[in-house]
């Protein structure tokens, strides 16, 4: 069963007065182990291609490539970096 964070309809039923709208774009986990379990589970359930990790909250974006990154992972992270650079240029940053 999906959690309210991932399913807006369930969240509306469980927390009808919540100000949160739409699907979650960040999940907060209590430990690194819990985060890794959730990450792998979501990746498998959604048959998703993971891109990242991406460090956010800093003055400038940071893109991290692990030693096990594939060529496709490098291409995906490069695409993320290009979009961020274009967005920054459009904002005059």
Helices and strands as residue ranges (DSSP letters): H 8-14, H 32-45, E 54-55, E 62-63, H 71-91
